[in-house]
Amino acid sequence: MITRHRPMQTLSATAGQRSAEPSGVANFVWIVILALAGVGGSLVISCVTPFVALAVALAGTVRLAAALTAIIAIWLTNQFIGFVFFHFPRTPNTILWGVAIGGAALLSTLVAATVLKQAAALSAVTRLGLALLLGFALYEAGLLVAALFLGGVETFSPAIIARLGLINVVWLVGLFALNELVAVLCKSWIGMTPRLAKV
């Protein structure tokens, strides 16, 4: 009887763990919300999408493959908005800059995911802050390398970088608050959502 009872306990514990994880629907809804936030950011602040904040929010809530796919979708939407609504010049240089931004966004997503995984002993807020800091540093470094070939090195002034850094900090704080709000408001119809607070 004891040997039969133990597997039942294990099975119950496993079922409890599964129900404590966000469902596929909840993950999808959260990714869509982040994508819409990215699009809104592109429209409101003239295509200055806070890619690093979005990368950290994605890396902290969904699997890496889903985070990378979502950041690509956000980047493509950003490029579409830039060329269609903000009339970016259709030149090889502009297209290459778009590719550089996409590459830097992917890099920041990978960095954020790595930091969040490796710094497991730290608090959630510290891990998110560290992921944002390192993700932003490598994002800007990647764009600076691109600027050496495509032009525009002069735009990497401390004031501009500080402003972009602040935008990403504010966005990450906003996304954290949005994540908590979604977790409360959407629980009844999509179940548990991915949580940045539990990263």
Legacy VTK file of the C-alpha trace (Angstrom):
# vtk DataFile Version 3.0
C-alpha trace
ASCII
DATASET POLYDATA
POINTS 199 float
0.000 0.000 0.000
2.851 2.376 0.799
4.469 1.797 -2.572
1.183 2.531 -4.340
0.507 5.639 -2.256
3.849 7.287 -3.004
3.351 7.478 -6.782
-0.059 9.048 -6.165
1.585 11.727 -4.024
4.226 12.294 -6.681
1.544 12.488 -9.365
-0.422 15.017 -7.300
2.703 17.110 -6.719
3.505 17.044 -10.438
-0.047 18.092 -11.326
0.187 20.917 -8.778
3.438 22.118 -10.326
1.915 22.050 -13.803
-1.097 24.091 -12.743
1.280 26.586 -11.118
2.859 27.348 -14.499
1.388 29.738 -17.080
-0.565 28.071 -19.874
0.293 28.403 -23.549
-2.655 30.772 -23.945
-1.416 32.963 -21.087
2.077 33.103 -22.599
0.622 34.004 -26.001
-1.603 36.752 -24.551
1.369 38.240 -22.675
3.549 38.191 -25.831
0.761 39.927 -27.790
0.456 42.576 -25.052
4.210 43.222 -25.189
4.131 43.376 -28.991
1.286 45.912 -28.872
3.231 47.912 -26.286
6.206 47.914 -28.661
4.033 49.108 -31.533
2.526 51.794 -29.306
6.024 52.857 -28.325
7.016 53.124 -31.972
4.051 55.354 -32.736
4.286 57.524 -29.614
8.029 58.152 -29.534
8.750 58.175 -33.265
10.174 54.684 -33.680
12.418 54.882 -30.607
11.201 51.454 -29.531
12.543 50.421 -26.102
13.914 47.146 -27.440
16.029 46.386 -24.385
13.136 46.818 -21.928
10.968 44.612 -24.147
13.797 42.061 -24.431
14.144 41.870 -20.637
10.373 41.588 -20.170
10.224 38.776 -22.725
13.306 36.949 -21.436
11.918 37.151 -17.912
8.522 35.687 -18.728
8.648 33.267 -21.676
11.015 30.675 -23.101
14.012 31.981 -25.021
12.765 30.762 -28.412
9.445 32.564 -27.901
11.245 35.695 -26.663
13.488 35.784 -29.752
10.530 35.214 -32.084
8.558 37.981 -30.376
11.457 40.463 -30.517
11.814 39.769 -34.260
8.078 40.390 -34.736
8.311 43.646 -32.750
11.360 44.720 -34.778
9.624 43.947 -38.114
6.572 45.926 -36.998
8.837 48.776 -35.939
10.473 48.809 -39.375
7.093 48.707 -41.102
5.859 51.670 -39.052
9.074 53.576 -39.759
8.919 53.128 -43.521
5.139 53.501 -43.921
4.149 56.097 -41.322
7.364 58.001 -40.651
8.581 57.832 -44.252
12.082 56.510 -43.572
14.172 56.935 -46.719
14.263 53.725 -48.738
18.036 53.580 -49.068
20.531 50.743 -48.526
21.963 52.621 -45.529
18.569 52.891 -43.820
17.855 49.211 -44.470
21.261 48.219 -43.054
20.589 50.351 -39.976
17.296 48.493 -39.562
19.136 45.164 -39.742
21.682 46.422 -37.185
18.889 47.414 -34.803
17.266 44.002 -35.224
20.577 42.255 -34.538
21.196 44.397 -31.464
17.672 43.662 -30.190
18.269 39.913 -30.564
21.623 40.260 -28.790
20.024 42.123 -25.886
17.381 39.379 -25.605
20.064 36.686 -25.419
22.024 38.689 -22.839
18.920 39.317 -20.726
17.982 35.637 -20.772
21.526 34.642 -19.781
21.722 37.163 -16.936
18.308 36.184 -15.562
19.294 32.523 -15.615
22.808 32.891 -14.191
21.944 35.381 -11.437
19.318 33.141 -9.842
20.570 33.870 -6.309
19.715 37.578 -6.597
16.316 39.155 -6.014
13.961 39.555 -8.980
14.369 43.344 -9.065
18.174 43.083 -8.958
18.198 40.465 -11.719
15.897 42.544 -13.920
18.004 45.661 -13.335
21.221 43.794 -14.131
19.674 42.254 -17.251
18.558 45.716 -18.387
21.960 47.259 -17.707
23.993 44.597 -19.511
21.419 44.221 -22.290
21.451 47.983 -22.891
25.265 48.143 -22.834
25.578 45.423 -25.485
22.669 46.849 -27.507
24.406 50.223 -27.692
27.813 48.608 -28.328
26.336 46.664 -31.242
24.865 49.824 -32.722
28.134 51.700 -32.221
29.963 49.025 -34.225
27.341 49.425 -36.963
27.813 53.213 -36.859
31.526 52.776 -37.604
30.532 51.327 -40.984
27.206 53.046 -41.684
27.879 56.489 -40.214
26.254 58.260 -37.299
28.925 57.815 -34.615
28.205 61.377 -33.488
24.776 60.274 -32.207
26.453 58.188 -29.483
26.939 61.124 -27.136
26.622 60.511 -23.388
23.489 62.673 -23.275
21.707 60.698 -26.006
22.742 57.330 -24.563
21.601 58.434 -21.094
18.238 59.534 -22.522
17.752 56.193 -24.304
18.798 54.353 -21.150
16.252 56.292 -19.111
13.532 55.521 -21.676
14.285 51.797 -21.299
14.296 52.012 -17.484
10.921 53.785 -17.456
9.525 51.266 -19.932
10.725 48.278 -17.926
9.114 49.705 -14.785
5.919 50.260 -16.780
6.034 46.741 -18.226
6.557 45.335 -14.732
3.453 47.195 -13.529
1.527 46.098 -16.640
2.573 42.504 -16.007
1.207 42.654 -12.463
-2.031 44.237 -13.720
-2.486 41.557 -16.397
-1.821 38.856 -13.784
-4.711 40.186 -11.677
-7.219 41.169 -14.372
-6.752 38.229 -16.741
-6.447 35.381 -14.240
-10.134 34.455 -14.419
-10.122 33.838 -18.175
-6.548 32.781 -19.103
-5.284 31.493 -15.777
-1.868 32.291 -14.353
0.172 34.625 -16.540
3.990 34.727 -16.760
5.271 36.977 -13.967
8.315 39.245 -13.976
8.091 39.397 -10.186
8.839 35.657 -10.066
11.734 35.701 -12.512
LINES 1 200
199 0 1 2 3 4 5 6 7 8 9 10 11 12 13 14 15 16 17 18 19 20 21 22 23 24 25 26 27 28 29 30 31 32 33 34 35 36 37 38 39 40 41 42 43 44 45 46 47 48 49 50 51 52 53 54 55 56 57 58 59 60 61 62 63 64 65 66 67 68 69 70 71 72 73 74 75 76 77 78 79 80 81 82 83 84 85 86 87 88 89 90 91 92 93 94 95 96 97 98 99 100 101 102 103 104 105 106 107 108 109 110 111 112 113 114 115 116 117 118 119 120 121 122 123 124 125 126 127 128 129 130 131 132 133 134 135 136 137 138 139 140 141 142 143 144 145 146 147 148 149 150 151 152 153 154 155 156 157 158 159 160 161 162 163 164 165 166 167 168 169 170 171 172 173 174 175 176 177 178 179 180 181 182 183 184 185 186 187 188 189 190 191 192 193 194 195 196 197 198
